[in-house]
Amino acid sequence: MKELILKRLIFEGAYLSDVHLEEAHLEGANFGLANFDGASLEGADLEGADLEGAKNLTVDQLSEAKTLYNAKIDNELLVQLKEKYPALFDKPDDEP
């Protein structure tokens, strides 16, 4: 499977229901008001992504991401994620 690189794209208001974004590079992408109902984010790189205002986004979905370093997330989700999965907010190691 080819690498999915969608860095810094604008997904504002996008309907991402049941979309498979596993292992996707989504660094700096804007997801404001996007609908994540049933979307898979397993291994997705969300470094610096803007997820504020995203709809149907859950702690379970975000907990499967590779990283949430510098991501903007609604406070309700942010508090739960930092409590249960603090390593998601660590600066990722540089890859070769």
Contact map, one row per residue, 1 for C-alpha under 8 A:
111000000000000000000000000000000000000000000000000000000000000000000000000000000000000000000000
111100000000000000000000000000000000000000000000000000000000000000000000000000000000000000000000
111110000000000000000011100000000000000000000000000000000000000000000000000000000000000000000000
011111000000000000001011100000000000000000000000000000000000000000000000000000000000000000000000
001111100000000000000001110000000000000000000000000000000000000000000000000000000000000000000000
000111111000000000000001111010000000000000000000000000000000000000000000000000000000000000000000
000011111000000000000000111110000000000000000000000000000000000000000000000000000000000000000000
000001111100000000000000011111000000000000000000100000000000000000000000000000000000000000000000
000001111110000000000000010111000000000000000000000000000000000000000000000000000000000000000000
000000011111000000000000000011100000000000000000000000000000000000000000000000000000000000000000
000000001111110000000000000011110100000000000000000000000000000000000000000000000000000000000000
000000000111110000000000000001111100000000000000000000000000000000000000000000000000000000000000
000000000011111000000000000000111110000000000000000000000000000000000000000000000000000000000000
000000000011111100000000000000101110000000000000000000000000000000000000000000000000000000000000
000000000000111110000000000000000111000000000000000000000000000000000000000000000000000000000000
000000000000011111100000000000000111101000000000000000000000000000000000000000000000000000000000
000000000000001111100000000000000011111000000000000000000000000000000000000000000000000000000000
000000000000000111110000000000000001111100000000000000000000000000000000000000000000000000000000
000000000000000111111000000000000001011100000000000000000000000000000000000000000000000000000000
000000000000000001111100000000000000001110000000000000000000000000000000000000000000000000000000
000100000000000000111111000000000000001111010000000000000000000000000000000000000000000000000000
000000000000000000011111000000000000000111110000000000000000000000000000000000000000000000000000
001100000000000000001111100000000000000011111000000000000000000001000000000000000000000000000000
001111000000000000001111110000000000000010111000000000000000000000000000000000000000000000000000
001111100000000000000011111000000000000000011100000000000000000000000000000000000000000000000000
000011111000000000000001111110000000000000011110100000000000000000000000000000000000000000000000
000001110000000000000000111110000000000000001111100000000000000000000000000000000000000000000000
000000111000000000000000011111000000000000000111110000000000000000000010000000000000000000000000
000001111110000000000000011111100000000000000101110000000000000000000000000000000000000000000000
000000011111000000000000000111110000000000000000111000000000000000000000000000000000000000000000
000000000111110000000000000011111100000000000000111111000000000000000000000000000000000000000000
000000000011100000000000000001111100000000000000011111000000000000000000000000000000000000000000
000000000001110000000000000000111110000000000000000111100000000000000000000000000000000000000000
000000000011111100000000000000111111000000000000000011100000000000000000000000000000000000000000
000000000000111110000000000000001111100000000000000001111000000000000000000000000000000000000000
000000000000001111100000000000000111111000000000000001111000000000000000000000000000000000000000
000000000000000111000000000000000011111000000000000000111000000000000000000000000000000000000000
000000000000000011100000000000000001111100000000000000000000000000000000000000000000000000000000
000000000000000111111000000000000001111110000000000000000000100000000000000000000000000000000000
000000000000000001111100000000000000011111000000000000000000100000000000000000000000000000000000
000000000000000000011111000000000000001111110000000000000000110110000000000000000000000000000000
000000000000000000001110000000000000000111110000000000000000100111000000000000000000000000000000
000000000000000000000111000000000000000011111000000000000000000111100000000000000000000000000000
000000000000000000001111110000000000000011111100000000000000000111100000000000000000000000000000
000000000000000000000011111000000000000000111110000000000000000011110000000000000000000000000000
000000000000000000000000111110000000000000011111100000000000000011111010000000000000000000000000
000000000000000000000000011100000000000000001111100000000000000000111110000000000000000000000000
000000000000000000000000001110000000000000000111110000000000000000011111000000000000000000000000
000000010000000000000000011111100000000000000111111000000000000000010111000000000000000000000000
000000000000000000000000000111110000000000000001111100000000000000000011100000000000000000000000
000000000000000000000000000001110000000000000000111111000000000000000011110000000000000000000000
000000000000000000000000000000111000000000000000011111000000000000000001110000000000000000000000
000000000000000000000000000000111100000000000000001111100000000000000000110000000000000000000000
000000000000000000000000000000111111000000000000001111111000000000000000000000000000000000000000
000000000000000000000000000000001111100000000000000011111000000000000000000000000000000000000000
000000000000000000000000000000000011100000000000000001111100000000000000000000000000000000000000
000000000000000000000000000000000011100000000000000001111110110000000000000000000000000000000000
000000000000000000000000000000000000000000000000000000011111110000000000000010000000000000000000
000000000000000000000000000000000000000000000000000000001111111000000000000010011000000000000000
000000000000000000000000000000000000000000000000000000000111111100000000000000000000000000000000
000000000000000000000000000000000000001111000000000000001111111110000000000000000000000000000000
000000000000000000000000000000000000000010000000000000001111111110000000000000001000000000000000
000000000000000000000000000000000000000000000000000000000011111110000000000000001000100100000000
000000000000000000000000000000000000000011110000000000000001111111000000000000000000000000000000
000000000000000000000000000000000000000011111100000000000000111111110000000000000000000100000000
000000000000000000000010000000000000000001111100000000000000000111110000000000000000000100000000
000000000000000000000000000000000000000000111110000000000000000011111000000000000000000111010000
000000000000000000000000000000000000000000001111100000000000000011111110000000000000000111000000
000000000000000000000000000000000000000000000111000000000000000000111110000000000000000111110000
000000000000000000000000000000000000000000000011100000000000000000011111000000000000000010000000
000000000000000000000000000100000000000000000111111000000000000000011111100000000000000000000000
000000000000000000000000000000000000000000000001111100000000000000000111110000000000000000000000
000000000000000000000000000000000000000000000000011110000000000000000011111011000000000000000000
000000000000000000000000000000000000000000000000001110000000000000000001111111000000000000000000
000000000000000000000000000000000000000000000000000000000000000000000000111111100000000000000000
000000000000000000000000000000000000000000000000000000000000000000000000011111110000000000000000
000000000000000000000000000000000000000000000000000000000110000000000000111111111000000000000000
000000000000000000000000000000000000000000000000000000000000000000000000111111111100000000000000
000000000000000000000000000000000000000000000000000000000000000000000000001111111110000000000000
000000000000000000000000000000000000000000000000000000000010000000000000000111111111000000000000
000000000000000000000000000000000000000000000000000000000010011000000000000011111111110000000000
000000000000000000000000000000000000000000000000000000000000000000000000000001111111110110000000
000000000000000000000000000000000000000000000000000000000000000000000000000000111111110000000000
000000000000000000000000000000000000000000000000000000000000000000000000000000011111110000000000
000000000000000000000000000000000000000000000000000000000000001000000000000000001111111100000000
000000000000000000000000000000000000000000000000000000000000000000000000000000001111111111000000
000000000000000000000000000000000000000000000000000000000000000000000000000000000000111111000000
000000000000000000000000000000000000000000000000000000000000001011111000000000000100111111000000
000000000000000000000000000000000000000000000000000000000000000000111100000000000100011111100000
000000000000000000000000000000000000000000000000000000000000000000111000000000000000011111110000
000000000000000000000000000000000000000000000000000000000000000000001000000000000000000011111000
000000000000000000000000000000000000000000000000000000000000000000101000000000000000000001111100
000000000000000000000000000000000000000000000000000000000000000000000000000000000000000000111110
000000000000000000000000000000000000000000000000000000000000000000000000000000000000000000011111
000000000000000000000000000000000000000000000000000000000000000000000000000000000000000000001111
000000000000000000000000000000000000000000000000000000000000000000000000000000000000000000000111
